Amino acid sequence: MRVVGLTGGIASGKSTVSNLFKSDGVPVVDADVVARDVLKKGTGGYKKVVGAFGDEILLDSGDVDRARLGQIVFSDPSKRQLLNRLLAPFISSGLFWEIVKLWLKGSKVIVLDIPLLFEAKMDKWTNPIIVVWVDPETQLQRLMARDGISEEQARNRINAQMALDLKRTKADLVIDNSRSLEETKAQFQEVLMQVTRPLTWREFGLSRKGEWGPKLLMLEHESKYKLHLSLSCNLLHQKILFTPHRQCVVDSASLGFSQFRPPKILQYRYLSL
């Protein structure tokens, strides 16, 4: 299976490119969607965040006021770090299980749409990496117009992320979204051809139809945290074994699992509000 990294910056147009992938039938795991889900009323992430930030971030309905929370964390780095720590386990777990579900469906190519791909150090687990780039002035003007915020607020949000020019140097493929949508679509078609090229033998071996069992060895962090995902298609029940954590069993109809704590390399910081 090929795991493609898609990233950019706030108001760079990454969502536009993500939607183009979906339109062409390429499955996308959207970290922003996962982040929104973990803040839904009544969830573990919701309880953690409300407990830390208080009722002032809540709407009358009891839901989190994302705009208010955004104002707080983007103006105070310490509170942004607190939010990241609180939501990291929930977001990383959500991303992991979305990938597993697509693997079980037999997806050969998936796109991980993650704004903080480099900041969260998840770039090493994706190949190729696509960066959606815009020039700084265009990014600033688009963000102010989109969110109806002041220049100072917009700059605070942009500066909270790695500079797009730096991300561009780390990319395998770059889509310049500074100009028209038609030009972006033309660049996307070239990128799509590279992303959907035939799988390498290694990528095929890691897919559901691979001939390696298949066994997936994932994610070692500082030689301390290992996650071994052993997926055997030759058993009546496909076993997913996590060491040193929990085990679960998946049948052909559903994905059931016991409590799972991802290793630190999978912990992902909160994205954007």
Secondary structure as GFF3:
##gff-version 3
##sequence-region A 1 273
A	DSSP	beta_strand	2	7	.	.	.	ID=ss1
A	DSSP	alpha_helix	14	23	.	.	.	ID=ss2
A	DSSP	beta_strand	28	30	.	.	.	ID=ss3
A	DSSP	alpha_helix	31	37	.	.	.	ID=ss4
A	DSSP	alpha_helix	44	53	.	.	.	ID=ss5
A	DSSP	three_ten_helix	55	57	.	.	.	ID=ss6
A	DSSP	alpha_helix	66	74	.	.	.	ID=ss7
A	DSSP	alpha_helix	77	104	.	.	.	ID=ss8
A	DSSP	beta_strand	109	113	.	.	.	ID=ss9
A	DSSP	three_ten_helix	123	125	.	.	.	ID=ss10
A	DSSP	beta_strand	129	133	.	.	.	ID=ss11
A	DSSP	alpha_helix	136	147	.	.	.	ID=ss12
A	DSSP	alpha_helix	151	159	.	.	.	ID=ss13
A	DSSP	alpha_helix	164	170	.	.	.	ID=ss14
A	DSSP	beta_strand	173	176	.	.	.	ID=ss15
A	DSSP	alpha_helix	181	195	.	.	.	ID=ss16
A	DSSP	alpha_helix	201	205	.	.	.	ID=ss17
A	DSSP	beta_strand	215	221	.	.	.	ID=ss18
A	DSSP	beta_strand	225	230	.	.	.	ID=ss19
A	DSSP	beta_strand	238	241	.	.	.	ID=ss20
A	DSSP	beta_strand	247	250	.	.	.	ID=ss21
A	DSSP	three_ten_helix	264	266	.	.	.	ID=ss22
###
